[in-house]
Amino acid sequence: MSEPTGAARRRGPFKVGDQVQLTDPKGRHYTFTLEEGKNFHTHKGSFPHDELIGAPEGSVVRTTGNVAYLALRPLLPDYVLSMPRGAAVVYPKDAGQILAFADIFPGARVVEAGVGSGSLSSFLLRAIGDQGMLHSYERREDFAEIAKANVERYFGGEHPAWQLTVGDLQDNLSDTDVDRVILDMLAPWECLDVVKKALVPGGILCCYVATTTQLARTVESIREIGCFNEPTSWESMIRNWHVEGLAVRPDHRMIGHTGFLLTARRLADGVEPPMRRRRPAKGAYGEDYDGPNAEGGSRGR
């Protein structure tokens, strides 16, 4: 039985073509690809790649300047933060939330719109495995090329579960019986009509948006289309802690707002979502609002 795609690159001694992440005494990271006969250079000296080829992961190498570097393979969160970018990447904290709350499982059939630099695609492919299906749509060809190179660099070649299409999702989506749809785009509400046709009953729509206005319009559009349950929306923040003896305190910097996430589940055909019982606050809908719940609609009462 063959190993899953990319698994062989994640274990065993370092090999030619492996990516290596060096950590210096100050905790700074340097990532490079092992090549025979090459040297790694820093302002603290150099050392030959051959010194790491065949060495176990977790080895320490010293430069000609006698500075020690810890050598490990980069984790996927490390890789996506250092890879070449076209568009902004989906940060690991958000990718992890998507994998968990969109319930991405081995063998899942997933559609993704807005590939960017390939960050989320890499996380999704590793989660669904070789037996799943990820069909990614990207409007810009230059972004698609960068994403393709980044994904293949991580997995060591083409991934059998991945299909990448250049074009708009709403114009090109032909997939059916899809388990999950992930929308990372400026106007996800424009895709809801085609998404509802592709998703299986019980399937999950997950949207990643940057601003409160995008979030509000997406949520209200999902309510209006009437074939999803009540959306859940949130954001996440990460704050590291400094731990040194009795000096235990939060770091001065944190990973704050990167984007909003929301999920909603596809209802069975012909089923209307139950009436919302939560009354919106007075003034929640301005005088110029003409969307769902306008004029005191029943779903807002």
C-alpha positions, 0 to 999 in steps of 0.5 A, a space after each residue: 500500500 503506497 503512502 499518502 501523497 507527501 507523507 514520505 517528505 514528513 519523516 525520516 532523515 533529511 533527503 535531497 529536495 527536502 525543505 529545512 527550517 533553521 532556527 538561530 539562537 534568537 528564534 529566527 527562522 530560515 527556510 531553504 531546500 537541500 541540494 547536494 554541493 550547495 552551501 547555506 550562507 548567513 551573516 554568521 557564517 556558512 555550512 554545506 548542505 551535505 552536512 544535513 543530507 542523511 542526518 536525522 531531523 532535529 539535528 544541530 549544525 554549526 556555521 563557520 562562525 560557530 553559531 548553532 542552528 537547529 534543523 527541522 522540517 517546516 510544519 505546514 503553518 511555517 511553510 504557508 507563512 514563508 512561501 511566495 505570495 500572490 494574494 494574502 494567505 489564509 493564516 494558520 489560525 483561520 485555516 485550523 478553524 476552517 478545518 474544524 468548524 467546516 468539519 473537513 474529513 478524509 474523503 470529503 468532496 470540497 469546493 474552494 473559491 479564492 485560491 490566493 497563494 495556496 495556503 488553504 488549499 494545502 491544509 484542505 488537501 492534507 485533510 481530505 487525503 488522496 481519496 477526497 476531491 478538492 476543486 479550487 477556483 481562482 479568477 486570476 491566472 497569476 495567482 493560480 500559477 503561484 498557488 499551484 507551485 506552492 502546493 506542489 512544492 509542499 507535497 513534492 508534486 501534483 496532488 491526485 485529489 486536486 483540480 484547479 480551475 481559472 475562472 469565476 465560481 458562479 460561471 464555472 461550477 459544475 460539481 455536484 454532491 459536494 460536501 463542503 464549500 469554502 468561499 474566500 472572496 470579496 462577495 461570497 453572496 454572489 455565489 449562493 445560488 450555484 453553491 446551494 445547487 452543488 451542496 448535499 443536504 447537511 453540507 456546510 458552507 464556510 465563508 471567510 471575509 475581511 470586513 464587518 460590512 462583508 460579514 453582514 451582507 453575507 449573513 443576511 443573504 444566506 438568510 434570504 436565500 432560505 435553504 440554509 440554517 441560521 449562520 454562525 459567525 466569529 473571529 479568533 485571535 491568538 496571544 502567545 505567552 512569555 514563560 521564563 522562570 517567575 516571569 510569566 506574562 502575555 507577549 506584547 504582540 498578538 495575532 489579532 483580527 485577520 478575518 471573519 468566518 461564518 458557517 451554515 448548513 444546507 437544508 433538505 430541498 423544499 424545507 424552510 428554516 425554522 423562524 428565528 425567535 431572536 428579536 433584533 435590537 431596535 434600529 438594527 436595520 436602518 431606514 434605507 435597508 431593503 434586504 431580509 427582515 426589512 419592514 419588520 419581516 417575520 423572520 426578524 420577529 
